[in-house]
Amino acid sequence: MLKGFQEFILRGNVLDLAVAVVIGAAFTAVVTSIVTAVINPAIGALFNAETLAEALPVVIPTVSGGEATMYFGAVIGAVLNFVIVAAVVYFALVAPVNHLRQRAEKRRLAGQPAVDEATPPTELELLAEIRDLLAKRDGAPPAQ
């Protein structure tokens, strides 16, 4: 059981995922700050509230005879935050990667290599080459 966990942790994908989560959290903090400090007060002013979190209040009676206030502006603020983060992720990451994939596919269909010959080999290609060289040195056939 521990051996399986060790193999999982030592995979390169886990480190990539950890870096992505940290960068994503930092990026979300930046977007949240912009939404909270700039966009929410601007939209809140339209609803005659100091911030969007205090906009569109709805007062409802409670069972004990008091009152509770629901702020629908806070929900609108959270939705705005989500939409902005999603838009930036799409336009900064997803769209460019999709564009590169489409270009590579067009090159492949045209019979050209998908990547320029000047592009350095990937880590996987280097490891496969090292494996084949070691196998050749030991006299064993290269693994496929």
Disulfide bonds with the S-S distance in Angstrom:
none
